[in-house]
Amino acid sequence: MAAWFCPTLSADEQAAILADRDRHPDPVVRRKLLVLWAVHLGHSRQQAADLAAVGVATAKRYLTAYRDGGLDALRTREPGPRPAGWPTTPTPSRGLSPERPSAPSPRPPGASSN
């Protein structure tokens, strides 16, 4: 079994993470940086995952992304897979899901269901 990756951050990387960890506009990127920072400080992957409210497998993916591509790999975000037939852009009349019916209109108070 191979040893797991334990990142050692340079001073520049530490400064960049401290700047972006709480202020990056994308909350997913903030979670990725939080996991990396926690493991850098000596926490286990499980502890880092719990701290960032993600699964341990997700924390491992974040660390692998950092190992393979550095901080830039954590700052990018690829869209996840979509179900077959799921539109990628909203349409003005139907929204994102053509299969999902619109919600029924609420009845006025006192109206009967007959």
N, C-alpha and C positions, 0 to 999 in steps of 0.2 A: 504494500500500500504506500502510495506516494505521500510525502509530507504536504500539508496544506500550506497555501501561500500566506505569508505574513508580511504585509507591506511595510517598507521603511520609507517614510516621506522625507524629501529634501526640505530645506528651510523655505524655498520658494513655493513648493507644493503645500506645505503647512499654511503659509500665509494665504494662498489662493483658496484653500478649503475653508479657513476661518472666515474669509471674506464672503464666500458664496454659501456656506452651510446654512445660514439663517436668512439670507437675503435673495437667493436666486429666485427668479419668477416662477420656475416650474417646481412644484412640490415633490415630484418624483426625483428630480435631480438633487434636491435638498436631502431626501432620504438616502440616496446613493452616497452622497458625501458624508452623511452622518454615520453610515455603516463603515465606510472606509476609515473615518476618523476614530471611531470606537475601537476597531481592530488594531489600528496603529497605536492606540494608547494601551493595548494589551488585553482588551476584552476578547472573549471567545466569539466565534461567529454566531453562536446561539444568543449570547448576550447582546451583541450588536443588532441582530435581527429583532430581538424583543424590544430593544430601545427604539428602533426605527419603525416598529409595528409592521414588519414584513416577515415572511417565512424564512427559515434558514437556507432553503434552496435559492431563494431570491437573493439573499445576502451573498451566497457563494457566487451567483452570477455577476453581481456587482463587483466583487473582488476579482473575479476572472476578467471582467471587462477592463478593470483598471490595470491588471497585470499585462494584458495584451495590448492595450491602447492608451494607457495613461489617463490623466484627468479629462482629456478631450473625449475619451470613450464614455465617461460617466456623464458628461454634459450633453451628449446627444441622446436623443430619444426616438427610437423607431416605433411606429405604430404596431400594435399587436395584431395577430391574425383575426380576421373577421369571418363570421359564418358565411357559407356559400349563399350568394344572392343578396348579401347585405350591402346596401349602397354605401359608398365612401364619402359622398357629399350630400348634404340635405337638399331636398327639393322644397320650394316654397309652399306647395300645397299639401305635402304629405309628411314632411319631417324626415327623419332618418330611416324609419322602418315602414316599408309598404305593407307588411303583413299585420302590423299591430293596428287594430281598429281604434278610432278615436273614442275618447271617454264619453259616456252619455251625458247629456245636459242635466244639471241638477234640477229637481222639481221645486217649484216654489213652495214655501211653507203652507201646510194645510191642504195641498193638492192630493187627491186620492190616486191610487195606482190602478184603478179600473179603467 
